Amino acid sequence: MSTIDIKNMTKDYGDGRGIFDVNLSIEEGEVFGFVGTNGAGKTTVIRHMMGFLQPQDGHCRVNGLDSWKNSSEIKRHIGYIPGEINFPDAKTGTEFLKWQAELIGLKDMSFANEIIEKLQLDPTANLKRMSKGMKQKTAIVAAFMADPAILIFDEPTTGLDPLMRVEFVDLINKEKKKGKTIFMSSHMFEEVEHTCDKVALIKEGKIIAVKPTLEVKHNEDKIYKIEFSTSQEYHRFLSESFIFTEKKENQNQITVRVNDQDINTFLNVLKGYPIKSITEIKYTLEQYFKNLY
């Protein structure tokens, strides 16, 4: 049984807004990415997972329990970061985290302190006056500190600087090694690519594709950028029977697409040319989904 199971889930707000016939399955120990533009439906799906919204059709189950009917029970096993963070009326981050710990019966704050140090957070600061990044860090600590089996994040790195994003990715990968089930929406493709086992794309409330990240990374069509030593060699190479995706005559550069089954032929042809440089341009998750979009 999947840890998170969504079948034919629909929430229609009218005028094409909402989510429509969404089907997703997240296995235990899987890190699952969820990408799409603003307004595509990512947050609506996540709010259904958390039991904040009731679907008009279909269902969402977490650990076999209906998210709407058993929301209180489900929340005991989930660490959650909302897309919009609104803290209660606590004076400091420390006070808020203490309240959270009391609410869930957490007595050992050692893991929370470890994350606080990792994210360089000063929890003693006034909660209302914290910057967006500091508030985001506080929310991350609150989600992780009880060491829950399931983590559900809605744009978790919003407001974090690049260095802290790296630390967050490292944190996700460490939780992944522990066997945690993680569902994470994000607009940062690189972040998803470096953490997730599988990624789904949502567009206008509908799931367009679900793809293992390894399949994208190991695309059978490779792109190479070649710079030749002379203009003469550049023009001679153009007569070869390859697929050229870009040509820069003034720089003697050609970009070529080669299928894996033709790679040996490609390399043998290159032996007959004086080459200044050759670079493989990696196919990214962002390119894959942009092509779909």
C-alpha positions in Angstrom: 0.0 0.0 0.0 1.2 3.5 -0.9 2.0 5.9 2.0 0.1 8.6 0.1 -2.6 7.5 -2.3 -4.6 10.0 -4.4 -7.4 8.7 -6.7 -9.5 10.8 -9.1 -9.4 13.7 -6.7 -11.3 16.8 -7.9 -12.0 20.2 -6.4 -13.6 22.5 -9.0 -13.8 26.2 -8.0 -15.3 27.1 -11.4 -13.8 29.1 -14.4 -11.2 26.4 -14.9 -9.7 26.9 -11.4 -9.1 23.9 -9.1 -7.7 20.4 -9.5 -9.2 17.8 -11.8 -9.0 14.0 -11.7 -5.7 14.0 -9.9 -4.0 10.6 -9.5 -0.8 10.2 -7.5 0.9 7.4 -5.6 3.8 8.0 -3.2 5.5 4.9 -1.9 7.1 4.6 1.6 10.6 6.0 1.6 10.1 7.8 -1.6 11.0 11.5 -2.2 8.4 12.9 -4.5 8.7 16.3 -6.3 5.7 18.3 -7.4 6.3 21.1 -9.9 4.1 23.6 -11.8 3.6 27.3 -12.3 1.9 29.5 -9.7 -1.8 28.7 -9.7 -1.4 25.3 -11.3 -2.9 23.5 -8.3 0.1 22.4 -6.2 -1.1 24.0 -2.9 -4.7 22.7 -3.4 -3.4 19.1 -3.7 -1.3 19.5 -0.6 -4.1 21.0 1.4 -6.2 18.0 0.5 -3.4 15.7 1.8 -3.4 17.6 5.1 -7.1 17.4 5.5 -7.7 21.1 5.2 -10.0 20.6 2.1 -12.6 18.0 1.2 -12.5 16.8 -2.4 -15.7 16.9 -4.4 -14.8 13.6 -6.1 -12.2 11.0 -5.5 -10.1 10.7 -2.3 -6.7 11.2 -0.7 -5.4 8.6 1.8 -2.3 8.8 4.0 -1.2 5.5 5.6 -4.5 4.1 4.5 -6.6 6.8 6.3 -8.9 9.2 4.6 -7.2 12.7 4.8 -10.5 14.5 5.4 -12.2 12.1 7.8 -9.0 11.3 9.8 -7.1 14.5 9.5 -6.3 14.8 13.2 -4.8 11.3 13.3 -2.8 11.8 10.1 -1.3 15.1 11.3 0.4 13.2 14.2 2.7 11.5 11.7 3.4 14.4 9.3 5.9 17.3 9.4 4.3 20.1 7.3 5.6 23.4 5.9 2.8 25.5 4.4 3.2 27.7 1.4 2.1 30.7 3.4 3.5 30.9 6.9 1.3 32.5 9.5 2.7 32.1 13.0 0.5 32.3 16.2 1.0 35.1 18.6 4.3 34.0 20.1 7.0 36.6 21.1 10.0 34.7 19.8 10.9 31.7 17.6 12.0 29.9 20.7 8.6 30.3 22.3 6.8 29.2 19.2 9.0 26.0 18.9 8.4 25.3 22.6 4.6 25.6 22.0 4.9 23.2 19.1 6.9 20.7 21.1 4.3 20.8 23.9 1.5 20.3 21.4 3.0 17.1 19.9 4.5 15.9 23.2 8.1 16.3 22.2 10.5 16.5 25.1 13.9 16.0 23.4 14.8 19.1 21.4 18.3 17.9 20.4 17.3 17.3 16.8 15.6 20.7 16.6 18.8 22.3 18.0 20.8 20.5 15.4 18.7 21.9 12.6 18.7 25.4 14.1 22.5 25.3 14.0 22.6 23.9 10.5 20.3 26.7 9.2 22.1 29.4 11.2 18.8 30.4 12.8 18.5 32.7 15.8 15.3 31.5 17.4 15.4 34.1 20.1 14.5 36.9 17.6 11.1 38.5 17.7 8.9 36.2 15.6 6.8 39.0 14.0 9.9 41.0 13.0 11.8 38.1 11.5 12.7 38.3 7.8 11.0 36.0 5.4 14.0 33.7 5.3 14.2 33.5 9.1 10.5 32.7 9.3 11.0 30.0 6.7 13.9 28.5 8.7 11.7 28.5 11.9 8.9 26.6 9.9 11.5 24.1 8.7 12.7 23.4 12.3 9.1 23.0 13.4 8.4 20.5 10.6 11.5 18.4 11.2 12.0 18.5 15.0 9.7 15.6 16.0 11.4 13.3 13.4 8.1 12.4 11.7 7.8 9.5 9.2 6.1 11.7 6.6 7.2 15.2 5.4 4.9 17.3 3.3 6.4 20.6 2.1 4.8 23.4 0.0 7.6 25.5 -1.6 9.9 24.9 1.5 12.9 27.0 0.4 11.0 30.2 -0.4 12.9 33.1 1.1 16.1 31.1 1.7 19.4 32.3 0.2 21.4 30.0 -2.1 23.7 28.8 0.7 20.7 27.8 2.9 19.0 26.1 0.0 22.1 23.8 -0.2 21.8 23.1 3.5 18.1 22.3 3.1 18.8 19.9 0.2 21.5 18.2 2.4 18.9 17.9 5.2 16.3 16.3 2.8 18.9 13.8 1.5 19.8 12.8 5.1 16.1 12.3 5.9 15.8 10.3 2.7 18.5 7.9 4.0 16.4 7.4 7.1 13.6 6.1 4.9 11.3 9.1 5.3 8.5 9.6 2.8 8.8 13.2 1.5 6.4 15.1 -0.8 7.7 18.5 -1.8 6.3 21.1 -4.2 8.9 23.5 -5.6 9.6 25.9 -8.4 13.3 25.2 -8.1 13.9 22.5 -10.6 17.6 22.0 -9.6 16.5 21.4 -6.0 14.0 18.8 -7.0 16.4 17.1 -9.4 19.0 16.7 -6.6 16.6 15.2 -4.0 13.6 13.5 -5.6 13.2 10.0 -6.9 10.1 10.9 -8.9 8.5 14.1 -10.1 5.0 15.1 -11.2 4.1 18.1 -13.3 0.7 19.8 -12.8 -0.7 22.3 -15.3 -4.1 24.0 -14.9 -5.1 21.5 -12.2 -4.3 18.4 -14.2 -1.3 16.0 -13.9 0.5 16.2 -17.2 3.3 13.7 -16.4 5.0 11.7 -13.7 8.6 10.8 -14.3 11.5 9.2 -12.4 14.3 11.7 -12.2 16.9 9.1 -13.2 15.1 8.6 -16.5 15.4 12.3 -17.2 19.1 12.5 -16.2 19.9 9.5 -18.4 18.2 10.7 -21.5 19.1 8.6 -24.5 19.7 11.7 -26.6 22.9 13.4 -25.7 23.8 17.0 -26.6 27.5 17.9 -27.3 29.0 21.3 -27.9 32.1 21.0 -30.1 34.6 23.8 -30.9 36.9 23.1 -33.8 40.5 24.4 -34.2 39.9 26.0 -37.6 37.0 27.3 -39.7 37.9 24.8 -42.4 37.3 21.8 -40.0 34.1 23.4 -38.7 32.7 23.6 -42.2 33.9 20.1 -43.1 32.1 18.7 -40.0 28.8 20.2 -41.2 28.8 17.7 -44.1 28.6 14.8 -41.6 25.2 13.1 -41.1 24.5 14.3 -37.6 21.6 16.4 -36.1 22.9 19.9 -35.5 20.9 21.9 -33.0 23.0 25.1 -33.0 25.8 26.6 -35.2 28.1 29.4 -34.3 30.3 30.0 -37.3 32.2 33.0 -35.8 33.4 30.7 -32.9 33.8 27.5 -34.9 31.2 25.9 -32.6 28.6 23.3 -33.4 26.0 21.8 -31.0 25.0 18.2 -32.0 22.4 15.8 -30.7 23.5 12.1 -30.7 21.4 9.1 -29.7 23.1 6.5 -27.4 23.1 3.9 -30.1 25.1 6.2 -32.4 27.7 7.3 -29.9 30.5 5.0 -31.2 30.0 6.3 -34.7 30.0 9.8 -33.5 33.3 9.3 -31.6 35.0 7.6 -34.5 34.1 10.5 -36.8 35.5 13.0 -34.3 38.9 11.2 -34.4 39.4 12.6 -37.9 39.1 16.2 -36.6 41.4 18.6 -34.7 39.1 19.6 -31.8 39.7 22.5 -29.5 37.1 21.4 -27.0 34.0 19.2 -26.5 31.4 19.5 -23.7 28.3 17.4 -23.0 25.3 19.6 -22.2 23.4 17.7 -19.6 19.6 17.3 -20.1 17.9 18.7 -17.1 14.5 18.2 -15.4 13.7 21.8 -16.2 14.2 21.3 -19.9 12.1 18.1 -19.8 9.1 19.8 -18.2 9.5 23.0 -20.2 9.2 20.8 -23.4 6.1 19.2 -22.0 4.6 22.6 -21.1 
